[in-house]
């Protein structure tokens, strides 16, 4: 047990003999300036402005718009040509179902 304590004291004694590391002049000032430059130079959403992302994203949005407009036009043509507004309302809310009752 004494041998272990001697070894620990010997290891701790080595740290007392070590020289303190000397920093270059204005180290923290230069480090802070470098970190600030990196933050300014690289915006967070830099990838969203690249054409490799923006062009496919715009094409996808345009495709969805074209499909949606096409479906709306087709639906309006079907309801305008075949049914009156009252009939389309009845079919939309299933009000024309016959339940076997005479209510009027």
Biopython code that builds the backbone (N, CA, C, O; Angstrom):
import numpy as np
from Bio.PDB.StructureBuilder import StructureBuilder

atoms = [
    (1, "UNK", "N", (0.820, -1.185, 0.000)),
    (1, "UNK", "CA", (0.000, 0.000, 0.000)),
    (1, "UNK", "C", (0.872, 1.260, 0.000)),
    (1, "UNK", "O", (0.574, 2.253, -0.664)),
    (2, "UNK", "N", (1.984, 1.175, 0.790)),
    (2, "UNK", "CA", (2.905, 2.313, 0.825)),
    (2, "UNK", "C", (3.565, 2.518, -0.530)),
    (2, "UNK", "O", (3.847, 3.647, -0.933)),
    (3, "UNK", "N", (3.807, 1.419, -1.224)),
    (3, "UNK", "CA", (4.420, 1.497, -2.542)),
    (3, "UNK", "C", (3.494, 2.238, -3.515)),
    (3, "UNK", "O", (3.962, 3.018, -4.345)),
    (4, "UNK", "N", (2.185, 1.995, -3.413)),
    (4, "UNK", "CA", (1.210, 2.659, -4.278)),
    (4, "UNK", "C", (1.173, 4.157, -3.998)),
    (4, "UNK", "O", (1.135, 4.970, -4.921)),
    (5, "UNK", "N", (1.185, 4.514, -2.706)),
    (5, "UNK", "CA", (1.197, 5.933, -2.337)),
    (5, "UNK", "C", (2.473, 6.616, -2.829)),
    (5, "UNK", "O", (2.435, 7.764, -3.272)),
    (6, "UNK", "N", (3.608, 5.905, -2.750)),
    (6, "UNK", "CA", (4.865, 6.473, -3.246)),
    (6, "UNK", "C", (4.805, 6.714, -4.747)),
    (6, "UNK", "O", (5.302, 7.727, -5.239)),
    (7, "UNK", "N", (4.203, 5.794, -5.465)),
    (7, "UNK", "CA", (4.080, 5.942, -6.922)),
    (7, "UNK", "C", (3.181, 7.135, -7.271)),
    (7, "UNK", "O", (3.461, 7.880, -8.210)),
    (8, "UNK", "N", (2.102, 7.303, -6.502)),
    (8, "UNK", "CA", (1.191, 8.433, -6.746)),
    (8, "UNK", "C", (1.913, 9.742, -6.462)),
    (8, "UNK", "O", (1.802, 10.684, -7.246)),
    (9, "UNK", "N", (2.641, 9.822, -5.374)),
    (9, "UNK", "CA", (3.386, 11.037, -5.030)),
    (9, "UNK", "C", (4.457, 11.334, -6.079)),
    (9, "UNK", "O", (4.703, 12.492, -6.416)),
    (10, "UNK", "N", (5.076, 10.298, -6.578)),
    (10, "UNK", "CA", (6.111, 10.465, -7.595)),
    (10, "UNK", "C", (5.490, 11.022, -8.886)),
    (10, "UNK", "O", (6.070, 11.905, -9.518)),
    (11, "UNK", "N", (4.314, 10.510, -9.279)),
    (11, "UNK", "CA", (3.644, 10.994, -10.492)),
    (11, "UNK", "C", (3.196, 12.444, -10.322)),
    (11, "UNK", "O", (3.319, 13.248, -11.245)),
    (12, "UNK", "N", (2.674, 12.777, -9.132)),
    (12, "UNK", "CA", (2.246, 14.152, -8.887)),
    (12, "UNK", "C", (3.447, 15.094, -8.811)),
    (12, "UNK", "O", (3.337, 16.268, -9.164)),
    (13, "UNK", "N", (4.563, 14.597, -8.362)),
    (13, "UNK", "CA", (5.780, 15.408, -8.309)),
    (13, "UNK", "C", (6.272, 15.776, -9.697)),
    (13, "UNK", "O", (6.870, 16.835, -9.887)),
    (14, "UNK", "N", (6.024, 14.911, -10.662)),
    (14, "UNK", "CA", (6.433, 15.212, -12.032)),
    (14, "UNK", "C", (5.677, 16.416, -12.585)),
    (14, "UNK", "O", (6.227, 17.183, -13.375)),
    (15, "UNK", "N", (4.444, 16.583, -12.183)),
    (15, "UNK", "CA", (3.673, 17.714, -12.691)),
    (15, "UNK", "C", (4.202, 19.033, -12.148)),
    (15, "UNK", "O", (4.038, 20.070, -12.792)),
    (16, "UNK", "N", (4.828, 19.018, -10.987)),
    (16, "UNK", "CA", (5.376, 20.252, -10.424)),
    (16, "UNK", "C", (6.612, 20.709, -11.179)),
    (16, "UNK", "O", (6.927, 21.899, -11.206)),
    (17, "UNK", "N", (7.305, 19.772, -11.787)),
    (17, "UNK", "CA", (8.528, 20.112, -12.507)),
    (17, "UNK", "C", (8.268, 20.559, -13.943)),
    (17, "UNK", "O", (9.173, 21.061, -14.610)),
    (18, "UNK", "N", (7.035, 20.379, -14.425)),
    (18, "UNK", "CA", (6.721, 20.748, -15.811)),
    (18, "UNK", "C", (6.649, 22.262, -15.955)),
    (18, "UNK", "O", (6.223, 22.972, -15.044)),
    (19, "UNK", "N", (7.071, 22.733, -17.110)),
    (19, "UNK", "CA", (6.985, 24.156, -17.379)),
    (19, "UNK", "C", (5.576, 24.504, -17.841)),
    (19, "UNK", "O", (4.880, 23.693, -18.452)),
    (20, "UNK", "N", (5.181, 25.729, -17.533)),
    (20, "UNK", "CA", (3.878, 26.184, -17.982)),
    (20, "UNK", "C", (3.958, 26.496, -19.473)),
    (20, "UNK", "O", (4.917, 27.108, -19.944)),
    (21, "UNK", "N", (2.941, 26.067, -20.199)),
    (21, "UNK", "CA", (2.919, 26.284, -21.646)),
    (21, "UNK", "C", (2.699, 27.764, -21.905)),
    (21, "UNK", "O", (1.828, 28.394, -21.304)),
    (22, "UNK", "N", (3.499, 28.305, -22.804)),
    (22, "UNK", "CA", (3.374, 29.724, -23.111)),
    (22, "UNK", "C", (2.582, 29.893, -24.398)),
    (22, "UNK", "O", (2.865, 29.258, -25.414)),
    (23, "UNK", "N", (1.584, 30.763, -24.328)),
    (23, "UNK", "CA", (0.739, 31.039, -25.484)),
    (23, "UNK", "C", (1.374, 32.140, -26.325)),
    (23, "UNK", "O", (2.036, 33.033, -25.794)),
    (24, "UNK", "N", (1.171, 32.074, -27.627)),
    (24, "UNK", "CA", (1.651, 33.181, -28.462)),
    (24, "UNK", "C", (0.907, 34.471, -28.112)),
    (24, "UNK", "O", (-0.195, 34.444, -27.563)),
    (25, "UNK", "N", (1.518, 35.567, -28.434)),
    (25, "UNK", "CA", (0.886, 36.852, -28.140)),
    (25, "UNK", "C", (-0.431, 36.979, -28.892)),
    (25, "UNK", "O", (-0.537, 36.579, -30.051)),
    (26, "UNK", "N", (-1.431, 37.538, -28.223)),
    (26, "UNK", "CA", (-2.757, 37.809, -28.785)),
    (26, "UNK", "C", (-3.433, 36.548, -29.355)),
    (26, "UNK", "O", (-4.146, 36.616, -30.356)),
    (27, "UNK", "N", (-3.201, 35.418, -28.712)),
    (27, "UNK", "CA", (-3.772, 34.163, -29.200)),
    (27, "UNK", "C", (-5.293, 34.202, -29.159)),
    (27, "UNK", "O", (-5.944, 33.879, -30.153)),
    (28, "UNK", "N", (-5.863, 34.587, -28.041)),
    (28, "UNK", "CA", (-7.323, 34.584, -27.904)),
    (28, "UNK", "C", (-7.972, 35.625, -28.810)),
    (28, "UNK", "O", (-9.076, 35.405, -29.309)),
    (29, "UNK", "N", (-7.316, 36.735, -29.023)),
    (29, "UNK", "CA", (-7.856, 37.767, -29.916)),
    (29, "UNK", "C", (-7.925, 37.242, -31.346)),
    (29, "UNK", "O", (-8.930, 37.424, -32.033)),
    (30, "UNK", "N", (-6.855, 36.589, -31.790)),
    (30, "UNK", "CA", (-6.850, 36.035, -33.152)),
    (30, "UNK", "C", (-7.844, 34.891, -33.291)),
    (30, "UNK", "O", (-8.497, 34.758, -34.326)),
    (31, "UNK", "N", (-7.963, 34.069, -32.259)),
    (31, "UNK", "CA", (-8.920, 32.963, -32.302)),
    (31, "UNK", "C", (-10.353, 33.484, -32.382)),
    (31, "UNK", "O", (-11.158, 32.972, -33.161)),
    (32, "UNK", "N", (-10.667, 34.482, -31.594)),
    (32, "UNK", "CA", (-12.002, 35.070, -31.605)),
    (32, "UNK", "C", (-12.304, 35.697, -32.973)),
    (32, "UNK", "O", (-13.412, 35.546, -33.488)),
    (33, "UNK", "N", (-11.346, 36.385, -33.552)),
    (33, "UNK", "CA", (-11.540, 37.000, -34.866)),
    (33, "UNK", "C", (-11.762, 35.937, -35.939)),
    (33, "UNK", "O", (-12.604, 36.119, -36.818)),
    (34, "UNK", "N", (-11.033, 34.849, -35.881)),
    (34, "UNK", "CA", (-11.209, 33.776, -36.856)),
    (34, "UNK", "C", (-12.592, 33.135, -36.737)),
    (34, "UNK", "O", (-13.230, 32.833, -37.745)),
    (35, "UNK", "N", (-13.049, 32.930, -35.507)),
    (35, "UNK", "CA", (-14.373, 32.334, -35.305)),
    (35, "UNK", "C", (-15.477, 33.274, -35.794)),
    (35, "UNK", "O", (-16.456, 32.810, -36.377)),
    (36, "UNK", "N", (-15.344, 34.560, -35.573)),
    (36, "UNK", "CA", (-16.335, 35.517, -36.049)),
    (36, "UNK", "C", (-16.368, 35.561, -37.573)),
    (36, "UNK", "O", (-17.442, 35.670, -38.165)),
    (37, "UNK", "N", (-15.200, 35.476, -38.215)),
    (37, "UNK", "CA", (-15.156, 35.477, -39.680)),
    (37, "UNK", "C", (-15.831, 34.244, -40.257)),
    (37, "UNK", "O", (-16.500, 34.333, -41.287)),
    (38, "UNK", "N", (-15.668, 33.112, -39.620)),
    (38, "UNK", "CA", (-16.315, 31.894, -40.105)),
    (38, "UNK", "C", (-17.825, 31.982, -39.981)),
    (38, "UNK", "O", (-18.541, 31.485, -40.850)),
    (39, "UNK", "N", (-18.323, 32.603, -38.924)),
    (39, "UNK", "CA", (-19.762, 32.757, -38.766)),
    (39, "UNK", "C", (-20.336, 33.698, -39.812)),
    (39, "UNK", "O", (-21.426, 33.455, -40.330)),
    (40, "UNK", "N", (-19.625, 34.758, -40.128)),
    (40, "UNK", "CA", (-20.104, 35.723, -41.108)),
    (40, "UNK", "C", (-20.010, 35.153, -42.518)),
    (40, "UNK", "O", (-20.901, 35.392, -43.334)),
    (41, "UNK", "N", (-18.975, 34.422, -42.817)),
    (41, "UNK", "CA", (-18.735, 33.938, -44.175)),
    (41, "UNK", "C", (-19.704, 32.836, -44.589)),
    (41, "UNK", "O", (-20.001, 32.713, -45.777)),
    (42, "UNK", "N", (-20.204, 32.038, -43.664)),
    (42, "UNK", "CA", (-21.047, 30.901, -44.015)),
    (42, "UNK", "C", (-22.453, 31.093, -43.450)),
    (42, "UNK", "O", (-22.676, 30.854, -42.263)),
    (43, "UNK", "N", (-23.404, 31.520, -44.283)),
    (43, "UNK", "CA", (-24.775, 31.614, -43.783)),
    (43, "UNK", "C", (-25.348, 30.222, -43.520)),
    (43, "UNK", "O", (-24.875, 29.231, -44.077)),
    (44, "UNK", "N", (-26.362, 30.158, -42.674)),
    (44, "UNK", "CA", (-26.894, 28.861, -42.265)),
    (44, "UNK", "C", (-27.644, 28.150, -43.396)),
    (44, "UNK", "O", (-27.570, 26.927, -43.514)),
    (45, "UNK", "N", (-28.364, 28.910, -44.228)),
    (45, "UNK", "CA", (-29.164, 28.292, -45.276)),
    (45, "UNK", "C", (-28.502, 28.455, -46.640)),
    (45, "UNK", "O", (-29.174, 28.737, -47.633)),
    (46, "UNK", "N", (-27.216, 28.281, -46.684)),
    (46, "UNK", "CA", (-26.464, 28.404, -47.916)),
    (46, "UNK", "C", (-26.891, 27.349, -48.936)),
    (46, "UNK", "O", (-26.885, 27.621, -50.137)),
    (47, "UNK", "N", (-27.254, 26.174, -48.488)),
    (47, "UNK", "CA", (-27.639, 25.083, -49.388)),
    (47, "UNK", "C", (-28.950, 25.373, -50.099)),
    (47, "UNK", "O", (-29.163, 24.871, -51.203)),
    (48, "UNK", "N", (-29.839, 26.169, -49.505)),
    (48, "UNK", "CA", (-31.137, 26.440, -50.111)),
    (48, "UNK", "C", (-31.025, 27.405, -51.284)),
    (48, "UNK", "O", (-31.943, 27.482, -52.101)),
    (49, "UNK", "N", (-29.939, 28.131, -51.387)),
    (49, "UNK", "CA", (-29.769, 29.090, -52.466)),
    (49, "UNK", "C", (-29.047, 28.501, -53.670)),
    (49, "UNK", "O", (-28.927, 29.166, -54.699)),
    (50, "UNK", "N", (-28.578, 27.303, -53.563)),
    (50, "UNK", "CA", (-27.855, 26.685, -54.672)),
    (50, "UNK", "C", (-28.840, 26.239, -55.755)),
    (50, "UNK", "O", (-29.922, 25.746, -55.438)),
    (51, "UNK", "N", (-28.479, 26.408, -57.015)),
    (51, "UNK", "CA", (-29.383, 26.007, -58.104)),
    (51, "UNK", "C", (-29.708, 24.515, -58.101)),
    (51, "UNK", "O", (-30.781, 24.121, -58.557)),
    (52, "UNK", "N", (-28.813, 23.695, -57.604)),
    (52, "UNK", "CA", (-29.074, 22.252, -57.577)),
    (52, "UNK", "C", (-30.218, 21.896, -56.632)),
    (52, "UNK", "O", (-30.802, 20.819, -56.756)),
    (53, "UNK", "N", (-30.545, 22.766, -55.706)),
    (53, "UNK", "CA", (-31.688, 22.558, -54.829)),
    (53, "UNK", "C", (-32.883, 23.399, -55.261)),
    (53, "UNK", "O", (-34.016, 22.917, -55.241)),
    (54, "UNK", "N", (-32.645, 24.641, -55.648)),
    (54, "UNK", "CA", (-33.740, 25.577, -55.937)),
    (54, "UNK", "C", (-34.522, 25.179, -57.184)),
    (54, "UNK", "O", (-35.750, 25.256, -57.176)),
    (55, "UNK", "N", (-33.857, 24.762, -58.244)),
    (55, "UNK", "CA", (-34.553, 24.430, -59.499)),
    (55, "UNK", "C", (-35.468, 23.216, -59.326)),
    (55, "UNK", "O", (-36.628, 23.297, -59.728)),
    (56, "UNK", "N", (-35.020, 22.100, -58.756)),
    (56, "UNK", "CA", (-35.962, 20.990, -58.548)),
    (56, "UNK", "C", (-37.097, 21.339, -57.585)),
    (56, "UNK", "O", (-38.220, 20.867, -57.765)),
    (57, "UNK", "N", (-36.827, 22.149, -56.579)),
    (57, "UNK", "CA", (-37.892, 22.540, -55.644)),
    (57, "UNK", "C", (-38.948, 23.373, -56.361)),
    (57, "UNK", "O", (-40.143, 23.157, -56.160)),
    (58, "UNK", "N", (-38.526, 24.317, -57.191)),
    (58, "UNK", "CA", (-39.484, 25.123, -57.951)),
    (58, "UNK", "C", (-40.244, 24.277, -58.962)),
    (58, "UNK", "O", (-41.440, 24.485, -59.168)),
    (59, "UNK", "N", (-39.567, 23.330, -59.593)),
    (59, "UNK", "CA", (-40.244, 22.451, -60.548)),
    (59, "UNK", "C", (-41.306, 21.603, -59.840)),
    (59, "UNK", "O", (-42.384, 21.381, -60.391)),
    (60, "UNK", "N", (-41.018, 21.139, -58.654)),
    (60, "UNK", "CA", (-41.978, 20.344, -57.895)),
    (60, "UNK", "C", (-43.202, 21.174, -57.518)),
    (60, "UNK", "O", (-44.334, 20.703, -57.629)),
    (61, "UNK", "N", (-42.977, 22.398, -57.077)),
    (61, "UNK", "CA", (-44.086, 23.279, -56.716)),
    (61, "UNK", "C", (-44.943, 23.585, -57.942)),
    (61, "UNK", "O", (-46.171, 23.591, -57.859)),
    (62, "UNK", "N", (-44.299, 23.835, -59.070)),
    (62, "UNK", "CA", (-45.045, 24.105, -60.309)),
    (62, "UNK", "C", (-45.863, 22.880, -60.722)),
    (62, "UNK", "O", (-47.003, 23.028, -61.164)),
    (63, "UNK", "N", (-45.313, 21.690, -60.588)),
    (63, "UNK", "CA", (-46.026, 20.470, -60.944)),
    (63, "UNK", "C", (-47.270, 20.301, -60.069)),
    (63, "UNK", "O", (-48.344, 19.968, -60.570)),
    (64, "UNK", "N", (-47.125, 20.526, -58.785)),
    (64, "UNK", "CA", (-48.275, 20.411, -57.886)),
    (64, "UNK", "C", (-49.342, 21.438, -58.254)),
    (64, "UNK", "O", (-50.532, 21.125, -58.229)),
    (65, "UNK", "N", (-48.934, 22.657, -58.595)),
    (65, "UNK", "CA", (-49.900, 23.679, -58.989)),
    (65, "UNK", "C", (-50.632, 23.292, -60.267)),
    (65, "UNK", "O", (-51.848, 23.465, -60.353)),
    (66, "UNK", "N", (-49.925, 22.777, -61.248)),
    (66, "UNK", "CA", (-50.552, 22.387, -62.511)),
    (66, "UNK", "C", (-51.545, 21.251, -62.287)),
    (66, "UNK", "O", (-52.644, 21.279, -62.841)),
    (67, "UNK", "N", (-51.179, 20.265, -61.495)),
    (67, "UNK", "CA", (-52.076, 19.134, -61.221)),
    (67, "UNK", "C", (-53.319, 19.611, -60.475)),
    (67, "UNK", "O", (-54.431, 19.189, -60.792)),
    (68, "UNK", "N", (-53.142, 20.480, -59.497)),
    (68, "UNK", "CA", (-54.274, 20.989, -58.726)),
    (68, "UNK", "C", (-55.221, 21.802, -59.597)),
    (68, "UNK", "O", (-56.437, 21.631, -59.515)),
    (69, "UNK", "N", (-54.687, 22.668, -60.416)),
    (69, "UNK", "CA", (-55.532, 23.478, -61.307)),
    (69, "UNK", "C", (-56.243, 22.586, -62.308)),
    (69, "UNK", "O", (-57.417, 22.805, -62.608)),
    (70, "UNK", "N", (-55.553, 21.591, -62.824)),
    (70, "UNK", "CA", (-56.188, 20.659, -63.758)),
    (70, "UNK", "C", (-57.354, 19.915, -63.134)),
    (70, "UNK", "O", (-58.392, 19.739, -63.771)),
    (71, "UNK", "N", (-57.193, 19.481, -61.903)),
    (71, "UNK", "CA", (-58.281, 18.774, -61.220)),
    (71, "UNK", "C", (-59.452, 19.701, -60.934)),
    (71, "UNK", "O", (-60.604, 19.282, -61.046)),
    (72, "UNK", "N", (-59.192, 20.934, -60.572)),
    (72, "UNK", "CA", (-60.267, 21.886, -60.308)),
    (72, "UNK", "C", (-61.042, 22.204, -61.581)),
    (72, "UNK", "O", (-62.271, 22.281, -61.565)),
    (73, "UNK", "N", (-60.331, 22.384, -62.667)),
    (73, "UNK", "CA", (-60.999, 22.674, -63.942)),
    (73, "UNK", "C", (-61.836, 21.483, -64.371)),
    (73, "UNK", "O", (-62.968, 21.656, -64.822)),
    (74, "UNK", "N", (-61.302, 20.281, -64.239)),
    (74, "UNK", "CA", (-62.046, 19.079, -64.623)),
    (74, "UNK", "C", (-63.279, 18.918, -63.745)),
    (74, "UNK", "O", (-64.340, 18.553, -64.252)),
    (75, "UNK", "N", (-63.178, 19.174, -62.472)),
    (75, "UNK", "CA", (-64.314, 19.047, -61.564)),
    (75, "UNK", "C", (-65.382, 20.088, -61.893)),
    (75, "UNK", "O", (-66.574, 19.780, -61.889)),
    (76, "UNK", "N", (-64.956, 21.316, -62.176)),
    (76, "UNK", "CA", (-65.912, 22.359, -62.532)),
    (76, "UNK", "C", (-66.615, 22.043, -63.853)),
    (76, "UNK", "O", (-67.807, 22.316, -63.992)),
    (77, "UNK", "N", (-65.897, 21.475, -64.821)),
    (77, "UNK", "CA", (-66.518, 21.101, -66.098)),
    (77, "UNK", "C", (-67.546, 19.995, -65.899)),
    (77, "UNK", "O", (-68.624, 20.032, -66.493)),
    (78, "UNK", "N", (-67.215, 19.009, -65.063)),
    (78, "UNK", "CA", (-68.139, 17.901, -64.819)),
    (78, "UNK", "C", (-69.413, 18.379, -64.129)),
    (78, "UNK", "O", (-70.509, 17.973, -64.513)),
    (79, "UNK", "N", (-69.287, 19.220, -63.133)),
    (79, "UNK", "CA", (-70.472, 19.676, -62.404)),
    (79, "UNK", "C", (-71.264, 20.690, -63.212)),
    (79, "UNK", "O", (-72.490, 20.727, -63.107)),
    (80, "UNK", "N", (-70.604, 21.510, -64.012)),
    (80, "UNK", "CA", (-71.319, 22.529, -64.789)),
    (80, "UNK", "C", (-72.092, 21.909, -65.944)),
    (80, "UNK", "O", (-73.182, 22.379, -66.270)),
    (81, "UNK", "N", (-71.561, 20.874, -66.567)),
    (81, "UNK", "CA", (-72.212, 20.288, -67.743)),
    (81, "UNK", "C", (-73.305, 19.293, -67.375)),
    (81, "UNK", "O", (-74.304, 19.194, -68.087)),
    (82, "UNK", "N", (-73.144, 18.574, -66.313)),
    (82, "UNK", "CA", (-74.049, 17.471, -66.027)),
    (82, "UNK", "C", (-75.104, 17.793, -64.973)),
    (82, "UNK", "O", (-76.200, 17.236, -65.027)),
    (83, "UNK", "N", (-74.817, 18.653, -64.036)),
    (83, "UNK", "CA", (-75.720, 18.840, -62.915)),
    (83, "UNK", "C", (-75.949, 20.329, -62.649)),
    (83, "UNK", "O", (-75.117, 21.186, -62.948)),
    (84, "UNK", "N", (-77.109, 20.583, -62.078)),
    (84, "UNK", "CA", (-77.379, 21.941, -61.613)),
    (84, "UNK", "C", (-76.718, 22.107, -60.249)),
    (84, "UNK", "O", (-76.295, 21.122, -59.644)),
    (85, "UNK", "N", (-76.627, 23.337, -59.760)),
    (85, "UNK", "CA", (-75.990, 23.529, -58.442)),
    (85, "UNK", "C", (-76.710, 22.782, -57.317)),
    (85, "UNK", "O", (-76.068, 22.298, -56.384)),
    (86, "UNK", "N", (-78.036, 22.686, -57.404)),
    (86, "UNK", "CA", (-78.776, 21.972, -56.359)),
    (86, "UNK", "C", (-78.460, 20.482, -56.420)),
    (86, "UNK", "O", (-78.254, 19.846, -55.386)),
    (87, "UNK", "N", (-78.422, 19.933, -57.612)),
    (87, "UNK", "CA", (-78.110, 18.506, -57.756)),
    (87, "UNK", "C", (-76.674, 18.199, -57.311)),
    (87, "UNK", "O", (-76.422, 17.165, -56.692)),
    (88, "UNK", "N", (-75.750, 19.087, -57.625)),
    (88, "UNK", "CA", (-74.366, 18.845, -57.195)),
    (88, "UNK", "C", (-74.255, 18.934, -55.669)),
    (88, "UNK", "O", (-73.498, 18.177, -55.061)),
    (89, "UNK", "N", (-75.005, 19.855, -55.042)),
    (89, "UNK", "CA", (-75.018, 19.955, -53.582)),
    (89, "UNK", "C", (-75.601, 18.685, -52.968)),
    (89, "UNK", "O", (-75.086, 18.175, -51.973)),
    (90, "UNK", "N", (-76.685, 18.178, -53.571)),
    (90, "UNK", "CA", (-77.315, 16.962, -53.061)),
    (90, "UNK", "C", (-76.372, 15.766, -53.187)),
    (90, "UNK", "O", (-76.276, 14.953, -52.268)),
    (91, "UNK", "N", (-75.689, 15.658, -54.301)),
    (91, "UNK", "CA", (-74.792, 14.512, -54.481)),
    (91, "UNK", "C", (-73.548, 14.647, -53.589)),
    (91, "UNK", "O", (-73.014, 13.645, -53.113)),
    (92, "UNK", "N", (-73.096, 15.876, -53.368)),
    (92, "UNK", "CA", (-71.918, 16.078, -52.526)),
    (92, "UNK", "C", (-72.179, 15.656, -51.082)),
    (92, "UNK", "O", (-71.310, 15.068, -50.439)),
    (93, "UNK", "N", (-73.366, 15.951, -50.575)),
    (93, "UNK", "CA", (-73.702, 15.631, -49.189)),
    (93, "UNK", "C", (-74.626, 14.416, -49.078)),
    (93, "UNK", "O", (-75.190, 14.160, -48.015)),
    (94, "UNK", "N", (-74.779, 13.683, -50.156)),
    (94, "UNK", "CA", (-75.560, 12.452, -50.183)),
    (94, "UNK", "C", (-76.990, 12.689, -49.674)),
    (94, "UNK", "O", (-77.507, 11.924, -48.860)),
    (95, "UNK", "N", (-77.604, 13.746, -50.162)),
    (95, "UNK", "CA", (-78.968, 14.084, -49.753)),
    (95, "UNK", "C", (-80.016, 13.467, -50.672)),
    (95, "UNK", "O", (-81.211, 13.547, -50.387)),
    (96, "UNK", "N", (-79.591, 12.863, -51.751)),
    (96, "UNK", "CA", (-80.549, 12.275, -52.685)),
    (96, "UNK", "C", (-80.741, 10.780, -52.444)),
    (96, "UNK", "O", (-81.289, 10.083, -53.299)),
    (97, "UNK", "N", (-80.308, 10.292, -51.318)),
    (97, "UNK", "CA", (-80.462, 8.876, -51.002)),
    (97, "UNK", "C", (-81.925, 8.572, -50.644)),
    (97, "UNK", "O", (-82.586, 9.365, -49.973)),
    (98, "UNK", "N", (-82.403, 7.447, -51.087)),
    (98, "UNK", "CA", (-83.793, 7.028, -50.805)),
    (98, "UNK", "C", (-83.755, 6.035, -49.647)),
    (98, "UNK", "O", (-83.188, 4.949, -49.762)),
    (99, "UNK", "N", (-84.357, 6.418, -48.552)),
    (99, "UNK", "CA", (-84.352, 5.562, -47.375)),
    (99, "UNK", "C", (-85.682, 4.841, -47.184)),
    (99, "UNK", "O", (-85.892, 4.211, -46.148)),
    (100, "UNK", "N", (-86.567, 4.919, -48.145)),
    (100, "UNK", "CA", (-87.844, 4.227, -48.050)),
    (100, "UNK", "C", (-88.883, 4.956, -47.232)),
    (100, "UNK", "O", (-89.913, 4.379, -46.882)),
    (101, "UNK", "N", (-88.634, 6.206, -46.922)),
    (101, "UNK", "CA", (-89.582, 6.994, -46.137)),
    (101, "UNK", "C", (-90.108, 8.142, -46.980)),
    (101, "UNK", "O", (-89.373, 8.739, -47.767)),
    (102, "UNK", "N", (-91.320, 8.429, -46.816)),
    (102, "UNK", "CA", (-91.931, 9.566, -47.489)),
    (102, "UNK", "C", (-92.017, 10.697, -46.465)),
    (102, "UNK", "O", (-92.846, 10.643, -45.557)),
    (103, "UNK", "N", (-91.177, 11.712, -46.600)),
    (103, "UNK", "CA", (-91.123, 12.773, -45.608)),
    (103, "UNK", "C", (-91.957, 13.977, -46.008)),
    (103, "UNK", "O", (-92.175, 14.846, -45.164)),
    (104, "UNK", "N", (-92.437, 14.085, -47.239)),
    (104, "UNK", "CA", (-93.215, 15.240, -47.651)),
    (104, "UNK", "C", (-94.338, 14.849, -48.577)),
    (104, "UNK", "O", (-95.098, 15.708, -49.023)),
]
sb = StructureBuilder()
sb.init_structure("model")
sb.init_model(0)
sb.init_chain("A")
sb.init_seg("    ")
for serial, (resi, resn, name, xyz) in enumerate(atoms, 1):
    if name == "N":
        sb.init_residue(resn, " ", resi, " ")
    sb.init_atom(name, np.array(xyz, "f"), 0.0, 1.0, " ", f" {name:<3s}", serial, name[0])
structure = sb.get_structure()
